[in-house]
Amino acid sequence: MKPFHAILVTAALLAAMAFAASAGSVAGPAKSAPKEQIVKLTVTPEGFEPATVRVLAGRPVKLIVTRKTKKTCATDIVIHGYGIKKALPLGRPVEVVFTPKQSGAIRYACAMDMIAGRIVVD
């Protein structure tokens, strides 16, 4: 290899290594998705149990709701602020997934709005 070519190859390799090093520092590490918060609710003759649960804002919430009684009007779960309405078939767990954006209380209820509970978001 001629000396001029060796200089060009070396310069190209050094430039590529410098670019790769700077590109890595600009991009930074990849951010992982927020961890899902799993909350189990049961519908009993007394209503939703537990009646109040706590979660953190900005992290996905998965409610797992199981209706264990026929003697209830809570055959659906409705969360108005999130546009959620899901049927609760007897004895089958139903997943309701959403992400609360800010702190406060989120009310959920049956379709008739008679049996309710709340999610306190910290």
Secondary structure, 3 states (H helix, E strand, C coil): CCHHHHHHHHHHHHHHHHHHHHHHHHHCCCCCCCCCEEEEEEEECCEEECCEEEECCCCCEEEEEEECCCCCCCCEEEEHHHCEEEECCECCCEEEEECCCCCEEEEEECCCCCCEEEEEEC
